[in-house]
Amino acid sequence: MADSLDEFIEEQKAKLAKDKAELESDPPYMEMKGKASEKLSENSKILISMAKENIPPSSQQQPKGPLGMV
């Protein structure tokens, strides 16, 4: 059992070292975010803007029912 535990620990250390190296080589978050927005096609940008325009202003509606009658 001690051998399998030692083997498990060594595997986890190797995995941790690999993950740490990958994280250090990745670009910072804001660079990734910028690249993702650059990849949006023109159609995607149009669809997103149309969706934003069609959101009803629910915060301006008056509540209906017994609680709305004050």
C-alpha positions in Angstrom: 0.0 0.0 0.0 2.8 2.4 0.8 4.2 1.9 -2.7 0.9 2.7 -4.4 0.6 5.8 -2.1 4.1 7.0 -3.0 3.3 6.4 -6.7 0.1 8.3 -6.4 1.9 11.2 -4.8 4.6 11.3 -7.4 1.9 11.3 -10.2 0.1 14.2 -8.5 3.4 16.2 -8.2 4.1 15.6 -11.9 0.6 16.6 -12.8 0.9 19.8 -10.6 4.2 20.7 -12.2 2.7 20.3 -15.7 -0.4 22.3 -14.9 1.8 25.1 -13.3 4.0 25.3 -16.4 0.9 25.5 -18.7 -0.6 28.3 -16.6 2.7 30.3 -16.6 2.8 30.0 -20.4 -0.9 31.1 -20.9 -1.6 34.7 -21.7 -3.2 36.8 -19.0 -7.0 36.8 -18.7 -7.6 40.2 -20.3 -5.5 39.2 -23.4 -7.6 36.0 -23.8 -10.8 38.0 -23.4 -9.7 40.5 -26.1 -8.8 37.7 -28.5 -12.2 36.1 -28.0 -14.1 39.2 -28.9 -12.0 39.7 -32.0 -13.0 36.3 -33.2 -16.7 37.3 -33.3 -18.0 37.4 -36.9 -19.9 40.4 -38.1 -23.1 38.4 -38.0 -22.6 37.5 -34.4 -22.1 41.1 -33.5 -25.3 42.1 -35.3 -27.3 39.3 -33.6 -25.9 40.4 -30.2 -26.9 44.0 -30.7 -30.4 43.0 -31.9 -30.9 40.9 -28.8 -29.8 43.7 -26.6 -32.3 46.1 -28.3 -35.2 43.6 -27.8 -34.9 43.2 -24.1 -38.1 44.7 -22.5 -37.6 47.2 -19.7 -39.1 45.0 -17.0 -37.7 47.3 -14.2 -40.0 50.1 -15.3 -43.2 48.1 -15.2 -45.5 48.5 -12.2 -46.3 45.4 -10.2 -49.8 44.1 -10.6 -52.0 42.5 -8.0 -52.8 43.2 -4.3 -49.2 44.3 -3.5 -49.3 46.9 -6.3 -52.3 48.7 -4.9 -51.0 50.9 -2.2 
